[in-house]
Amino acid sequence: MTALHEARASNGLPLQGFVLRDGASSGHWPDGWVGSQLQFGFRTTRKARQLKLDLWAPNQLATAQ
């Protein structure tokens, strides 16, 4: 694992609610952007009824890149 990969993995995603990060994450950058594949682990500290992901993509991504 490279130092850059290690640094990115330790910079977790912003989680809200009764959850804790669980393990490393990959596929995201500190500025909030993610790649085509995102992986992260979390565990709940209370029973969960739903999981909500708030995602947004610019209109420019509708065209082939």
Secondary structure, 3 states (H helix, E strand, C coil): CCHHHHHHHHCCCCCCCCEEECCCCEEECCCCCEEEEEECCEEECCCCCCCCCCCCCCHHHHCCC
